[in-house]
Amino acid sequence: MGYTWAIKTGQIQEILVSSIPRPDLSTRPLQMTCEYTVNAKPSAVYAAWTERFDTWFAQAGTLSMVPEPGRPYFFYNRDEWGRHPHYGRFLDVTENQLIEMTWVTGNGTAEGTEGAETILRIELVPKGAATEVRLTHSGFVSEKSRIGHKENWPLALKLLDKALGDQVTRVSAPPTPPSP
């Protein structure tokens, strides 16, 4: 259980993080789920979501993230996708198994989550040397937003798989012998 600090009228106030309520999605039932097998162990996939998010999704230099329940995060997605702020807070984390966070995106238009606080749940299931990623994104305010995320999350997971594969190749590739 963690604490965060707030400054209110010149005084520092300690707030119990677990007292911040989860988003109420009861009036926003739209959701999507996708599953993707990543060719890496759950520990590598978990680290990519919680420690190295800026190696595959967030623009380098824009990420602020501490994977603890109640802790906020912020980043801009990769520049080549268009500059969109993403922010939220962690709801639940279980090392190498689960990441659950609120997810808010948008740029002042009807893009992303349209400013709605949605919930992103990433479940990691070991499958030999690979990991089955089950991603559920809930609480969309429109069908347009749901469809956009349904189309883009599989592409993001494919990019994650490639980034982790490239990382494994870099780490495990033998050095090139010098030319004679």
Backbone hydrogen bonds, N-H to C=O, Kabsch-Sander energy under -0.5 kcal/mol:
donor,donor_aa,acceptor,acceptor_aa,energy
4,T,15,I,-2.2
6,A,13,Q,-2.5
8,K,6,A,-0.6
8,K,11,Q,-2.9
11,Q,8,K,-2.2
13,Q,6,A,-3.5
15,I,4,T,-2.8
17,V,2,G,-2.2
17,V,15,I,-0.5
18,S,2,G,-0.5
19,S,16,L,-1.9
20,I,17,V,-2.0
25,L,23,P,-0.9
28,R,25,L,-1.8
30,L,140,F,-0.6
32,M,137,H,-2.1
34,C,135,L,-2.4
36,Y,133,V,-2.1
38,V,36,Y,-0.7
38,V,131,T,-3.1
40,A,38,V,-2.2
44,A,41,K,-0.8
45,V,41,K,-2.0
46,Y,42,P,-3.0
47,A,43,S,-2.0
48,A,44,A,-1.9
49,W,45,V,-1.6
50,T,46,Y,-1.8
51,E,47,A,-3.1
52,R,47,A,-2.4
55,T,52,R,-2.0
56,W,53,F,-1.0
57,F,53,F,-2.4
58,A,53,F,-2.1
59,Q,76,Y,-3.2
62,T,59,Q,-1.9
64,S,74,F,-2.7
66,V,72,P,-0.5
68,E,66,V,-2.4
70,G,90,F,-4.0
71,R,68,E,-2.5
73,Y,88,G,-2.2
74,F,64,S,-2.1
75,F,86,H,-2.0
77,N,84,H,-1.7
78,R,57,F,-1.6
81,W,78,R,-2.1
82,G,79,D,-2.0
84,H,82,G,-0.9
86,H,75,F,-2.8
87,Y,104,V,-2.1
88,G,73,Y,-1.5
90,F,71,R,-2.2
91,L,100,E,-3.2
92,D,100,E,-2.0
94,T,98,L,-2.4
97,Q,94,T,-2.7
98,L,94,T,-2.4
99,I,122,I,-2.1
100,E,92,D,-2.8
101,M,120,L,-2.6
102,T,89,R,-3.0
103,W,118,T,-2.2
104,V,87,Y,-2.2
106,G,85,P,-1.0
111,E,109,T,-0.9
114,E,111,E,-2.4
115,G,105,T,-1.7
116,A,113,T,-1.9
118,T,103,W,-2.0
118,T,116,A,-1.0
119,I,138,S,-2.4
120,L,101,M,-3.3
121,R,119,I,-0.5
121,R,136,T,-3.0
122,I,99,I,-3.3
123,E,121,R,-0.6
123,E,134,R,-2.7
124,L,97,Q,-3.2
125,V,123,E,-0.5
125,V,132,E,-2.4
127,K,130,A,-2.7
130,A,127,K,-1.9
131,T,38,V,-2.6
132,E,125,V,-3.3
133,V,36,Y,-3.1
133,V,131,T,-0.7
134,R,123,E,-2.6
134,R,132,E,-0.6
135,L,34,C,-2.8
135,L,133,V,-0.6
136,T,121,R,-2.7
136,T,134,R,-0.5
137,H,32,M,-2.8
138,S,119,I,-2.8
138,S,136,T,-0.5
139,G,30,L,-1.5
140,F,30,L,-1.9
146,R,142,S,-2.0
147,I,143,E,-2.9
148,G,144,K,-2.3
149,H,145,S,-2.1
150,K,146,R,-2.5
151,E,147,I,-2.2
152,N,148,G,-1.7
153,W,149,H,-2.8
155,L,151,E,-0.5
156,A,152,N,-2.2
157,L,153,W,-2.6
158,K,154,P,-1.9
159,L,155,L,-2.0
160,L,156,A,-2.4
161,D,157,L,-2.4
162,K,158,K,-2.2
163,A,159,L,-2.8
164,L,160,L,-2.6
165,G,161,D,-2.3
166,D,162,K,-3.0
167,Q,163,A,-1.9
168,V,164,L,-2.3
169,T,165,G,-2.5
170,R,166,D,-2.5
171,V,167,Q,-2.2
172,S,168,V,-3.1
173,A,169,T,-2.1
